[in-house]
Amino acid sequence: MDKHRAQEIMSSPTMINVSYHGIPVYLQEVPLNGDKAKVFPLDEMHNEQEVDLNGLFEEGPH
């Protein structure tokens, strides 16, 4: 996923499903510099992780 699309998803008023290597995640932060994002799995909200943007995929119709 490119950084611009990740930021659009974070700003969207509707829920857009995103996964990281098949695991549903919530995008928490996409810093302006670098190619990482802070996410947490939807079933482990306390488990924040920094992941590569290229591992994130938008699920469903886009």
Predicted model as a PDB file, atoms N, CA, C, CB and O in Angstrom, pLDDT in the B-factor column:
MODEL        1                                                                  
ATOM      1  N   MET A   1       0.854  -1.164   0.000  1.00 94.00           N  
ATOM      2  CA  MET A   1       0.000   0.000   0.000  1.00 94.00           C  
ATOM      3  C   MET A   1       0.904   1.231   0.000  1.00 94.00           C  
ATOM      4  CB  MET A   1      -0.974  -0.005   1.226  1.00 94.00           C  
ATOM      5  O   MET A   1       1.918   1.268   0.696  1.00 94.00           O  
ATOM      6  N   ASP A   2       0.530   2.220  -0.775  1.00 92.00           N  
ATOM      7  CA  ASP A   2       1.344   3.426  -0.745  1.00 92.00           C  
ATOM      8  C   ASP A   2       0.921   4.327   0.422  1.00 92.00           C  
ATOM      9  CB  ASP A   2       1.230   4.184  -2.084  1.00 92.00           C  
ATOM     10  O   ASP A   2      -0.194   4.225   0.932  1.00 92.00           O  
ATOM     11  N   LYS A   3       1.827   5.199   0.825  1.00 94.00           N  
ATOM     12  CA  LYS A   3       1.628   6.053   1.997  1.00 94.00           C  
ATOM     13  C   LYS A   3       0.401   6.948   1.843  1.00 94.00           C  
ATOM     14  CB  LYS A   3       2.867   6.910   2.239  1.00 94.00           C  
ATOM     15  O   LYS A   3      -0.346   7.152   2.800  1.00 94.00           O  
ATOM     16  N   HIS A   4       0.196   7.478   0.644  1.00 93.00           N  
ATOM     17  CA  HIS A   4      -0.937   8.377   0.412  1.00 93.00           C  
ATOM     18  C   HIS A   4      -2.265   7.648   0.666  1.00 93.00           C  
ATOM     19  CB  HIS A   4      -0.898   8.935  -1.034  1.00 93.00           C  
ATOM     20  O   HIS A   4      -3.154   8.195   1.317  1.00 93.00           O  
ATOM     21  N   ARG A   5      -2.400   6.431   0.160  1.00 95.00           N  
ATOM     22  CA  ARG A   5      -3.636   5.667   0.357  1.00 95.00           C  
ATOM     23  C   ARG A   5      -3.827   5.317   1.829  1.00 95.00           C  
ATOM     24  CB  ARG A   5      -3.619   4.386  -0.494  1.00 95.00           C  
ATOM     25  O   ARG A   5      -4.950   5.364   2.331  1.00 95.00           O  
ATOM     26  N   ALA A   6      -2.760   4.972   2.517  1.00 95.00           N  
ATOM     27  CA  ALA A   6      -2.859   4.664   3.949  1.00 95.00           C  
ATOM     28  C   ALA A   6      -3.367   5.885   4.720  1.00 95.00           C  
ATOM     29  CB  ALA A   6      -1.484   4.209   4.507  1.00 95.00           C  
ATOM     30  O   ALA A   6      -4.187   5.745   5.628  1.00 95.00           O  
ATOM     31  N   GLN A   7      -2.890   7.066   4.369  1.00 94.00           N  
ATOM     32  CA  GLN A   7      -3.351   8.280   5.037  1.00 94.00           C  
ATOM     33  C   GLN A   7      -4.814   8.569   4.705  1.00 94.00           C  
ATOM     34  CB  GLN A   7      -2.473   9.473   4.638  1.00 94.00           C  
ATOM     35  O   GLN A   7      -5.563   9.032   5.565  1.00 94.00           O  
ATOM     36  N   GLU A   8      -5.230   8.298   3.460  1.00 94.00           N  
ATOM     37  CA  GLU A   8      -6.641   8.456   3.095  1.00 94.00           C  
ATOM     38  C   GLU A   8      -7.527   7.533   3.921  1.00 94.00           C  
ATOM     39  CB  GLU A   8      -6.843   8.179   1.601  1.00 94.00           C  
ATOM     40  O   GLU A   8      -8.588   7.941   4.393  1.00 94.00           O  
ATOM     41  N   ILE A   9      -7.097   6.305   4.091  1.00 95.00           N  
ATOM     42  CA  ILE A   9      -7.869   5.333   4.869  1.00 95.00           C  
ATOM     43  C   ILE A   9      -7.994   5.795   6.315  1.00 95.00           C  
ATOM     44  CB  ILE A   9      -7.212   3.938   4.808  1.00 95.00           C  
ATOM     45  O   ILE A   9      -9.069   5.697   6.907  1.00 95.00           O  
ATOM     46  N   MET A  10      -6.914   6.291   6.881  1.00 93.00           N  
ATOM     47  CA  MET A  10      -6.959   6.766   8.262  1.00 93.00           C  
ATOM     48  C   MET A  10      -7.917   7.942   8.413  1.00 93.00           C  
ATOM     49  CB  MET A  10      -5.563   7.165   8.731  1.00 93.00           C  
ATOM     50  O   MET A  10      -8.571   8.074   9.447  1.00 93.00           O  
ATOM     51  N   SER A  11      -8.007   8.796   7.402  1.00 93.00           N  
ATOM     52  CA  SER A  11      -8.853   9.993   7.454  1.00 93.00           C  
ATOM     53  C   SER A  11     -10.301   9.725   7.067  1.00 93.00           C  
ATOM     54  CB  SER A  11      -8.289  11.054   6.552  1.00 93.00           C  
ATOM     55  O   SER A  11     -11.160  10.586   7.253  1.00 93.00           O  
ATOM     56  N   SER A  12     -10.575   8.563   6.542  1.00 94.00           N  
ATOM     57  CA  SER A  12     -11.913   8.252   6.045  1.00 94.00           C  
ATOM     58  C   SER A  12     -12.925   8.188   7.189  1.00 94.00           C  
ATOM     59  CB  SER A  12     -11.900   6.925   5.279  1.00 94.00           C  
ATOM     60  O   SER A  12     -12.639   7.627   8.247  1.00 94.00           O  
ATOM     61  N   PRO A  13     -14.116   8.769   6.971  1.00 94.00           N  
ATOM     62  CA  PRO A  13     -15.165   8.679   7.999  1.00 94.00           C  
ATOM     63  C   PRO A  13     -15.795   7.288   8.070  1.00 94.00           C  
ATOM     64  CB  PRO A  13     -16.249   9.714   7.727  1.00 94.00           C  
ATOM     65  O   PRO A  13     -16.486   6.971   9.038  1.00 94.00           O  
ATOM     66  N   THR A  14     -15.563   6.463   7.061  1.00 92.00           N  
ATOM     67  CA  THR A  14     -16.099   5.100   7.072  1.00 92.00           C  
ATOM     68  C   THR A  14     -14.976   4.102   7.338  1.00 92.00           C  
ATOM     69  CB  THR A  14     -16.805   4.775   5.733  1.00 92.00           C  
ATOM     70  O   THR A  14     -13.807   4.370   7.060  1.00 92.00           O  
ATOM     71  N   MET A  15     -15.347   2.967   7.870  1.00 90.00           N  
ATOM     72  CA  MET A  15     -14.370   1.916   8.163  1.00 90.00           C  
ATOM     73  C   MET A  15     -13.943   1.238   6.864  1.00 90.00           C  
ATOM     74  CB  MET A  15     -14.958   0.873   9.156  1.00 90.00           C  
ATOM     75  O   MET A  15     -14.780   0.728   6.119  1.00 90.00           O  
ATOM     76  N   ILE A  16     -12.658   1.234   6.601  1.00 94.00           N  
ATOM     77  CA  ILE A  16     -12.099   0.546   5.441  1.00 94.00           C  
ATOM     78  C   ILE A  16     -11.233  -0.581   5.977  1.00 94.00           C  
ATOM     79  CB  ILE A  16     -11.272   1.525   4.512  1.00 94.00           C  
ATOM     80  O   ILE A  16     -10.310  -0.347   6.756  1.00 94.00           O  
ATOM     81  N   ASN A  17     -11.530  -1.800   5.560  1.00 96.00           N  
ATOM     82  CA  ASN A  17     -10.820  -2.964   6.073  1.00 96.00           C  
ATOM     83  C   ASN A  17      -9.424  -3.056   5.466  1.00 96.00           C  
ATOM     84  CB  ASN A  17     -11.611  -4.244   5.783  1.00 96.00           C  
ATOM     85  O   ASN A  17      -9.241  -2.970   4.251  1.00 96.00           O  
ATOM     86  N   VAL A  18      -8.448  -3.233   6.353  1.00 97.00           N  
ATOM     87  CA  VAL A  18      -7.043  -3.344   5.969  1.00 97.00           C  
ATOM     88  C   VAL A  18      -6.471  -4.575   6.647  1.00 97.00           C  
ATOM     89  CB  VAL A  18      -6.233  -2.057   6.355  1.00 97.00           C  
ATOM     90  O   VAL A  18      -6.810  -4.885   7.789  1.00 97.00           O  
ATOM     91  N   SER A  19      -5.600  -5.274   5.931  1.00 97.00           N  
ATOM     92  CA  SER A  19      -4.935  -6.419   6.542  1.00 97.00           C  
ATOM     93  C   SER A  19      -3.427  -6.295   6.355  1.00 97.00           C  
ATOM     94  CB  SER A  19      -5.452  -7.747   5.937  1.00 97.00           C  
ATOM     95  O   SER A  19      -2.939  -5.647   5.429  1.00 97.00           O  
ATOM     96  N   TYR A  20      -2.719  -6.933   7.258  1.00 96.00           N  
ATOM     97  CA  TYR A  20      -1.257  -7.026   7.180  1.00 96.00           C  
ATOM     98  C   TYR A  20      -0.928  -8.505   7.082  1.00 96.00           C  
ATOM     99  CB  TYR A  20      -0.542  -6.347   8.430  1.00 96.00           C  
ATOM    100  O   TYR A  20      -1.059  -9.240   8.061  1.00 96.00           O  
ATOM    101  N   HIS A  21      -0.504  -8.939   5.915  1.00 93.00           N  
ATOM    102  CA  HIS A  21      -0.219 -10.355   5.651  1.00 93.00           C  
ATOM    103  C   HIS A  21      -1.380 -11.237   6.090  1.00 93.00           C  
ATOM    104  CB  HIS A  21       1.068 -10.789   6.369  1.00 93.00           C  
ATOM    105  O   HIS A  21      -1.184 -12.271   6.729  1.00 93.00           O  
ATOM    106  N   GLY A  22      -2.598 -10.812   5.737  1.00 93.00           N  
ATOM    107  CA  GLY A  22      -3.793 -11.609   6.002  1.00 93.00           C  
ATOM    108  C   GLY A  22      -4.440 -11.395   7.354  1.00 93.00           C  
ATOM    109  O   GLY A  22      -5.508 -11.950   7.612  1.00 93.00           O  
ATOM    110  N   ILE A  23      -3.827 -10.609   8.227  1.00 95.00           N  
ATOM    111  CA  ILE A  23      -4.375 -10.362   9.563  1.00 95.00           C  
ATOM    112  C   ILE A  23      -5.072  -8.998   9.561  1.00 95.00           C  
ATOM    113  CB  ILE A  23      -3.248 -10.417  10.659  1.00 95.00           C  
ATOM    114  O   ILE A  23      -4.431  -7.993   9.253  1.00 95.00           O  
ATOM    115  N   PRO A  24      -6.360  -8.934   9.893  1.00 96.00           N  
ATOM    116  CA  PRO A  24      -7.060  -7.640   9.933  1.00 96.00           C  
ATOM    117  C   PRO A  24      -6.426  -6.710  10.966  1.00 96.00           C  
ATOM    118  CB  PRO A  24      -8.559  -7.844  10.254  1.00 96.00           C  
ATOM    119  O   PRO A  24      -6.220  -7.088  12.120  1.00 96.00           O  
ATOM    120  N   VAL A  25      -6.121  -5.492  10.531  1.00 97.00           N  
ATOM    121  CA  VAL A  25      -5.469  -4.524  11.418  1.00 97.00           C  
ATOM    122  C   VAL A  25      -6.171  -3.175  11.342  1.00 97.00           C  
ATOM    123  CB  VAL A  25      -3.980  -4.369  11.054  1.00 97.00           C  
ATOM    124  O   VAL A  25      -6.918  -2.888  10.407  1.00 97.00           O  
ATOM    125  N   TYR A  26      -5.905  -2.354  12.359  1.00 96.00           N  
ATOM    126  CA  TYR A  26      -6.362  -0.972  12.409  1.00 96.00           C  
ATOM    127  C   TYR A  26      -5.145  -0.083  12.191  1.00 96.00           C  
ATOM    128  CB  TYR A  26      -7.078  -0.644  13.771  1.00 96.00           C  
ATOM    129  O   TYR A  26      -4.133  -0.225  12.877  1.00 96.00           O  
ATOM    130  N   LEU A  27      -5.248   0.832  11.234  1.00 95.00           N  
ATOM    131  CA  LEU A  27      -4.157   1.787  10.991  1.00 95.00           C  
ATOM    132  C   LEU A  27      -4.226   2.870  12.052  1.00 95.00           C  
ATOM    133  CB  LEU A  27      -4.244   2.407   9.553  1.00 95.00           C  
ATOM    134  O   LEU A  27      -5.220   3.590  12.144  1.00 95.00           O  
ATOM    135  N   GLN A  28      -3.182   2.991  12.848  1.00 94.00           N  
ATOM    136  CA  GLN A  28      -3.175   3.982  13.908  1.00 94.00           C  
ATOM    137  C   GLN A  28      -2.394   5.228  13.513  1.00 94.00           C  
ATOM    138  CB  GLN A  28      -2.595   3.389  15.170  1.00 94.00           C  
ATOM    139  O   GLN A  28      -2.800   6.343  13.839  1.00 94.00           O  
ATOM    140  N   GLU A  29      -1.278   5.049  12.815  1.00 95.00           N  
ATOM    141  CA  GLU A  29      -0.441   6.200  12.444  1.00 95.00           C  
ATOM    142  C   GLU A  29       0.376   5.855  11.212  1.00 95.00           C  
ATOM    143  CB  GLU A  29       0.493   6.617  13.615  1.00 95.00           C  
ATOM    144  O   GLU A  29       0.879   4.740  11.071  1.00 95.00           O  
ATOM    145  N   VAL A  30       0.498   6.839  10.319  1.00 94.00           N  
ATOM    146  CA  VAL A  30       1.357   6.710   9.142  1.00 94.00           C  
ATOM    147  C   VAL A  30       2.253   7.943   9.133  1.00 94.00           C  
ATOM    148  CB  VAL A  30       0.515   6.579   7.794  1.00 94.00           C  
ATOM    149  O   VAL A  30       1.842   8.991   8.634  1.00 94.00           O  
ATOM    150  N   PRO A  31       3.471   7.845   9.674  1.00 89.00           N  
ATOM    151  CA  PRO A  31       4.373   8.994   9.713  1.00 89.00           C  
ATOM    152  C   PRO A  31       4.671   9.513   8.306  1.00 89.00           C  
ATOM    153  CB  PRO A  31       5.678   8.619  10.424  1.00 89.00           C  
ATOM    154  O   PRO A  31       4.672   8.752   7.338  1.00 89.00           O  
ATOM    155  N   LEU A  32       4.922  10.807   8.207  1.00 85.00           N  
ATOM    156  CA  LEU A  32       5.193  11.428   6.912  1.00 85.00           C  
ATOM    157  C   LEU A  32       6.494  10.939   6.303  1.00 85.00           C  
ATOM    158  CB  LEU A  32       5.232  12.931   7.054  1.00 85.00           C  
ATOM    159  O   LEU A  32       6.618  10.866   5.080  1.00 85.00           O  
ATOM    160  N   ASN A  33       7.462  10.606   7.138  1.00 87.00           N  
ATOM    161  CA  ASN A  33       8.739  10.107   6.596  1.00 87.00           C  
ATOM    162  C   ASN A  33       8.839   8.601   6.816  1.00 87.00           C  
ATOM    163  CB  ASN A  33       9.950  10.834   7.261  1.00 87.00           C  
ATOM    164  O   ASN A  33       8.284   8.061   7.773  1.00 87.00           O  
ATOM    165  N   GLY A  34       9.535   7.954   5.942  1.00 87.00           N  
ATOM    166  CA  GLY A  34       9.728   6.514   6.072  1.00 87.00           C  
ATOM    167  C   GLY A  34       8.647   5.721   5.358  1.00 87.00           C  
ATOM    168  O   GLY A  34       7.757   6.282   4.719  1.00 87.00           O  
ATOM    169  N   ASP A  35       8.748   4.407   5.481  1.00 93.00           N  
ATOM    170  CA  ASP A  35       7.815   3.511   4.795  1.00 93.00           C  
ATOM    171  C   ASP A  35       7.167   2.528   5.773  1.00 93.00           C  
ATOM    172  CB  ASP A  35       8.539   2.743   3.681  1.00 93.00           C  
ATOM    173  O   ASP A  35       6.917   1.369   5.440  1.00 93.00           O  
ATOM    174  N   LYS A  36       6.903   3.015   6.974  1.00 96.00           N  
ATOM    175  CA  LYS A  36       6.308   2.193   8.035  1.00 96.00           C  
ATOM    176  C   LYS A  36       4.971   2.782   8.458  1.00 96.00           C  
ATOM    177  CB  LYS A  36       7.259   2.089   9.254  1.00 96.00           C  
ATOM    178  O   LYS A  36       4.671   3.944   8.187  1.00 96.00           O  
ATOM    179  N   ALA A  37       4.178   1.958   9.126  1.00 96.00           N  
ATOM    180  CA  ALA A  37       2.910   2.397   9.709  1.00 96.00           C  
ATOM    181  C   ALA A  37       2.767   1.739  11.075  1.00 96.00           C  
ATOM    182  CB  ALA A  37       1.695   2.042   8.780  1.00 96.00           C  
ATOM    183  O   ALA A  37       3.253   0.631  11.300  1.00 96.00           O  
ATOM    184  N   LYS A  38       2.093   2.436  11.980  1.00 97.00           N  
ATOM    185  CA  LYS A  38       1.766   1.834  13.269  1.00 97.00           C  
ATOM    186  C   LYS A  38       0.364   1.265  13.163  1.00 97.00           C  
ATOM    187  CB  LYS A  38       1.874   2.874  14.442  1.00 97.00           C  
ATOM    188  O   LYS A  38      -0.577   1.963  12.786  1.00 97.00           O  
ATOM    189  N   VAL A  39       0.234  -0.017  13.501  1.00 97.00           N  
ATOM    190  CA  VAL A  39      -1.038  -0.726  13.415  1.00 97.00           C  
ATOM    191  C   VAL A  39      -1.212  -1.588  14.653  1.00 97.00           C  
ATOM    192  CB  VAL A  39      -1.111  -1.590  12.131  1.00 97.00           C  
ATOM    193  O   VAL A  39      -0.271  -1.815  15.413  1.00 97.00           O  
ATOM    194  N   PHE A  40      -2.440  -2.062  14.838  1.00 96.00           N  
ATOM    195  CA  PHE A  40      -2.650  -3.133  15.806  1.00 96.00           C  
ATOM    196  C   PHE A  40      -3.681  -4.088  15.253  1.00 96.00           C  
ATOM    197  CB  PHE A  40      -3.095  -2.575  17.182  1.00 96.00           C  
ATOM    198  O   PHE A  40      -4.633  -3.662  14.600  1.00 96.00           O  
ATOM    199  N   PRO A  41      -3.505  -5.388  15.508  1.00 96.00           N  
ATOM    200  CA  PRO A  41      -4.491  -6.372  15.066  1.00 96.00           C  
ATOM    201  C   PRO A  41      -5.841  -6.073  15.720  1.00 96.00           C  
ATOM    202  CB  PRO A  41      -4.024  -7.816  15.407  1.00 96.00           C  
ATOM    203  O   PRO A  41      -5.892  -5.693  16.890  1.00 96.00           O  
ATOM    204  N   LEU A  42      -6.925  -6.241  14.974  1.00 94.00           N  
ATOM    205  CA  LEU A  42      -8.251  -5.941  15.517  1.00 94.00           C  
ATOM    206  C   LEU A  42      -8.602  -6.813  16.713  1.00 94.00           C  
ATOM    207  CB  LEU A  42      -9.299  -6.112  14.442  1.00 94.00           C  
ATOM    208  O   LEU A  42      -9.398  -6.405  17.558  1.00 94.00           O  
ATOM    209  N   ASP A  43      -8.027  -8.001  16.800  1.00 94.00           N  
ATOM    210  CA  ASP A  43      -8.326  -8.874  17.937  1.00 94.00           C  
ATOM    211  C   ASP A  43      -7.301  -8.748  19.072  1.00 94.00           C  
ATOM    212  CB  ASP A  43      -8.390 -10.316  17.470  1.00 94.00           C  
ATOM    213  O   ASP A  43      -7.397  -9.456  20.074  1.00 94.00           O  
ATOM    214  N   GLU A  44      -6.322  -7.850  18.917  1.00 93.00           N  
ATOM    215  CA  GLU A  44      -5.306  -7.609  19.956  1.00 93.00           C  
ATOM    216  C   GLU A  44      -4.991  -6.120  20.002  1.00 93.00           C  
ATOM    217  CB  GLU A  44      -4.004  -8.441  19.685  1.00 93.00           C  
ATOM    218  O   GLU A  44      -3.884  -5.705  19.658  1.00 93.00           O  
ATOM    219  N   MET A  45      -5.957  -5.320  20.423  1.00 89.00           N  
ATOM    220  CA  MET A  45      -5.816  -3.868  20.349  1.00 89.00           C  
ATOM    221  C   MET A  45      -4.669  -3.322  21.199  1.00 89.00           C  
ATOM    222  CB  MET A  45      -7.100  -3.219  20.774  1.00 89.00           C  
ATOM    223  O   MET A  45      -4.230  -2.194  20.974  1.00 89.00           O  
ATOM    224  N   HIS A  46      -4.186  -4.072  22.142  1.00 92.00           N  
ATOM    225  CA  HIS A  46      -3.072  -3.642  22.988  1.00 92.00           C  
ATOM    226  C   HIS A  46      -1.715  -3.950  22.344  1.00 92.00           C  
ATOM    227  CB  HIS A  46      -3.162  -4.319  24.355  1.00 92.00           C  
ATOM    228  O   HIS A  46      -0.679  -3.547  22.874  1.00 92.00           O  
ATOM    229  N   ASN A  47      -1.709  -4.649  21.224  1.00 94.00           N  
ATOM    230  CA  ASN A  47      -0.477  -5.131  20.596  1.00 94.00           C  
ATOM    231  C   ASN A  47      -0.078  -4.250  19.402  1.00 94.00           C  
ATOM    232  CB  ASN A  47      -0.650  -6.594  20.140  1.00 94.00           C  
ATOM    233  O   ASN A  47      -0.087  -4.703  18.258  1.00 94.00           O  
ATOM    234  N   GLU A  48       0.272  -2.983  19.685  1.00 95.00           N  
ATOM    235  CA  GLU A  48       0.667  -2.060  18.613  1.00 95.00           C  
ATOM    236  C   GLU A  48       1.986  -2.519  17.997  1.00 95.00           C  
ATOM    237  CB  GLU A  48       0.795  -0.605  19.153  1.00 95.00           C  
ATOM    238  O   GLU A  48       2.903  -2.945  18.700  1.00 95.00           O  
ATOM    239  N   GLN A  49       2.063  -2.422  16.670  1.00 95.00           N  
ATOM    240  CA  GLN A  49       3.258  -2.846  15.943  1.00 95.00           C  
ATOM    241  C   GLN A  49       3.597  -1.816  14.880  1.00 95.00           C  
ATOM    242  CB  GLN A  49       3.055  -4.240  15.305  1.00 95.00           C  
ATOM    243  O   GLN A  49       2.718  -1.119  14.373  1.00 95.00           O  
ATOM    244  N   GLU A  50       4.867  -1.726  14.549  1.00 96.00           N  
ATOM    245  CA  GLU A  50       5.298  -0.922  13.414  1.00 96.00           C  
ATOM    246  C   GLU A  50       5.593  -1.889  12.274  1.00 96.00           C  
ATOM    247  CB  GLU A  50       6.557  -0.032  13.767  1.00 96.00           C  
ATOM    248  O   GLU A  50       6.402  -2.806  12.421  1.00 96.00           O  
ATOM    249  N   VAL A  51       4.927  -1.677  11.131  1.00 97.00           N  
ATOM    250  CA  VAL A  51       5.033  -2.616  10.019  1.00 97.00           C  
ATOM    251  C   VAL A  51       5.366  -1.872   8.727  1.00 97.00           C  
ATOM    252  CB  VAL A  51       3.723  -3.415   9.858  1.00 97.00           C  
ATOM    253  O   VAL A  51       5.189  -0.657   8.633  1.00 97.00           O  
ATOM    254  N   ASP A  52       5.849  -2.614   7.737  1.00 96.00           N  
ATOM    255  CA  ASP A  52       6.132  -2.046   6.420  1.00 96.00           C  
ATOM    256  C   ASP A  52       4.828  -1.770   5.689  1.00 96.00           C  
ATOM    257  CB  ASP A  52       7.027  -2.993   5.590  1.00 96.00           C  
ATOM    258  O   ASP A  52       3.915  -2.594   5.705  1.00 96.00           O  
ATOM    259  N   LEU A  53       4.742  -0.606   5.046  1.00 96.00           N  
ATOM    260  CA  LEU A  53       3.558  -0.270   4.269  1.00 96.00           C  
ATOM    261  C   LEU A  53       3.298  -1.285   3.159  1.00 96.00           C  
ATOM    262  CB  LEU A  53       3.704   1.118   3.675  1.00 96.00           C  
ATOM    263  O   LEU A  53       2.144  -1.553   2.824  1.00 96.00           O  
ATOM    264  N   ASN A  54       4.359  -1.849   2.588  1.00 96.00           N  
ATOM    265  CA  ASN A  54       4.165  -2.779   1.471  1.00 96.00           C  
ATOM    266  C   ASN A  54       3.516  -4.100   1.904  1.00 96.00           C  
ATOM    267  CB  ASN A  54       5.501  -3.064   0.804  1.00 96.00           C  
ATOM    268  O   ASN A  54       3.149  -4.904   1.047  1.00 96.00           O  
ATOM    269  N   GLY A  55       3.368  -4.339   3.196  1.00 97.00           N  
ATOM    270  CA  GLY A  55       2.682  -5.530   3.678  1.00 97.00           C  
ATOM    271  C   GLY A  55       1.209  -5.299   3.957  1.00 97.00           C  
ATOM    272  O   GLY A  55       0.487  -6.236   4.295  1.00 97.00           O  
ATOM    273  N   LEU A  56       0.747  -4.039   3.816  1.00 97.00           N  
ATOM    274  CA  LEU A  56      -0.646  -3.691   4.081  1.00 97.00           C  
ATOM    275  C   LEU A  56      -1.466  -3.798   2.803  1.00 97.00           C  
ATOM    276  CB  LEU A  56      -0.750  -2.271   4.669  1.00 97.00           C  
ATOM    277  O   LEU A  56      -1.022  -3.394   1.728  1.00 97.00           O  
ATOM    278  N   PHE A  57      -2.669  -4.347   2.935  1.00 97.00           N  
ATOM    279  CA  PHE A  57      -3.571  -4.494   1.794  1.00 97.00           C  
ATOM    280  C   PHE A  57      -4.976  -4.077   2.171  1.00 97.00           C  
ATOM    281  CB  PHE A  57      -3.569  -5.934   1.281  1.00 97.00           C  
ATOM    282  O   PHE A  57      -5.480  -4.431   3.237  1.00 97.00           O  
ATOM    283  N   GLU A  58      -5.603  -3.316   1.282  1.00 96.00           N  
ATOM    284  CA  GLU A  58      -6.995  -2.915   1.463  1.00 96.00           C  
ATOM    285  C   GLU A  58      -7.878  -4.102   1.078  1.00 96.00           C  
ATOM    286  CB  GLU A  58      -7.343  -1.641   0.603  1.00 96.00           C  
ATOM    287  O   GLU A  58      -7.707  -4.696   0.013  1.00 96.00           O  
ATOM    288  N   GLU A  59      -8.811  -4.436   1.946  1.00 89.00           N  
ATOM    289  CA  GLU A  59      -9.683  -5.577   1.708  1.00 89.00           C  
ATOM    290  C   GLU A  59     -10.994  -5.129   1.074  1.00 89.00           C  
ATOM    291  CB  GLU A  59      -9.954  -6.328   3.015  1.00 89.00           C  
ATOM    292  O   GLU A  59     -11.480  -4.030   1.341  1.00 89.00           O  
ATOM    293  N   GLY A  60     -11.548  -5.973   0.249  1.00 74.00           N  
ATOM    294  CA  GLY A  60     -12.850  -5.693  -0.346  1.00 74.00           C  
ATOM    295  C   GLY A  60     -12.751  -4.755  -1.533  1.00 74.00           C  
ATOM    296  O   GLY A  60     -11.660  -4.488  -2.038  1.00 74.00           O  
ATOM    297  N   PRO A  61     -13.919  -4.246  -1.983  1.00 65.00           N  
ATOM    298  CA  PRO A  61     -13.924  -3.352  -3.151  1.00 65.00           C  
ATOM    299  C   PRO A  61     -13.256  -2.028  -2.844  1.00 65.00           C  
ATOM    300  CB  PRO A  61     -15.350  -3.108  -3.629  1.00 65.00           C  
ATOM    301  O   PRO A  61     -13.415  -1.480  -1.752  1.00 65.00           O  
ATOM    302  N   HIS A  62     -12.496  -1.506  -3.827  1.00 52.00           N  
ATOM    303  CA  HIS A  62     -11.880  -0.189  -3.654  1.00 52.00           C  
ATOM    304  C   HIS A  62     -12.008   0.621  -4.877  1.00 52.00           C  
ATOM    305  CB  HIS A  62     -10.440  -0.305  -3.282  1.00 52.00           C  
ATOM    306  O   HIS A  62     -11.545   1.761  -4.914  1.00 52.00           O  
TER     307      HIS A  62                                                      
ENDMDL                                                                          
END                                                                             
